[in-house]
Amino acid sequence: MNTIMSIQIIPKTKTDAIPFVDAAIQLIEDSGLKYHVNPLDTTVEGDMDSCLKLIKSMNELMIEKGSDYVITQVKFLYSEQFTMDNLTEKHNG
């Protein structure tokens, strides 16, 4: 079963949050899962277990980097028929 996940991670920091978000995106890249960075979130595709593990790792990384706390917003599409590509192909010319 395929999972498409939209994730937005919001670390509460005393400094600029962008380096924290950059580190979270690097963690997504290192996961080997297919992903696409958007202005307000990142879309990730894989199996549900891998997506859930990634969410946990991203939150743990934010705390390790010094975030006081983390707000994480997640949406899932769990389906055999949909992929990131077939959901967006008609819009990507």
N, C-alpha and C positions, 0 to 999 in steps of 0.2 A: 504494500500500500504506500502511496506517495503522499508526502506532506509538503505543503508550501506554507512557509511561516513568514509573517511580517513582524519584525522586531524593532522596537525603539527603546534604547537604553538611556536613562537620564541619571547620571551620577550627581549627587549633591557634593560639591567640592567648594573649598575656600579659594580655589584658583580657577583658571580657565579650564572648562570642561572638555574642550576640543581634544587635547592629548589623551584624555580618558576614552573618548569616543573612538579616536584613531586606534587605540590599543584594542578596543572591542572589535573593530572592523578587521584588524590584523588577526585576531583570534578566529574570526569567521573564515578569513582566507586560509589560515593554517589548518582549519578543520577538513579541508578538501571537499566540502559541500559546495554545490552550485549556489551562487549568490549574485545579487545586484544591489548596489548602493544607490539609494534614492535620497533626495534632499532631507526628508524627515524620518526615514526609517530604512531598513535593509530587508530585502526579501531573500529568503534562504529556501533551498529545496533539498529534500532528503527523506530519510525514514524518520518516523516520529521519535524513536529512541535517540537518534543522533541530534535531532533538533532540541529535545528536552535537555540532553547532556550539554549542548552548547549554551542554552539559556543559563544553566547553573554555572558553567565555567565563566561566562561573561560577567555574571553578578559577583562571583568570587574574585575575579580579576579587578573589578572596580574597587572592592574593599581592600584588596592587597595593595593597590596603587594609592590608597589614602582617602577614598571617598567615604564620607560619613555614613551615607546610606544610598540606596539605588532604587529608582522607580523603573520598572520594566513593563512596557506595554507589548502584548503579543496577540496576534491573530493567526489562526490555523485554517487551512483548507486541507482536509484529509480525504483523498479520493484516489481511485484507480485510474480515472480517465483524464485528469487534469495535470498539466505540467506548467512551469513558468512560460515555456516557449509557446505551447498551444493556446494559452490564455491571452498572450500578448501579440502573437504573430500578425494579426490583421492591423494592428496599430503601429507596427515597426517597419512598414513599407517594404 
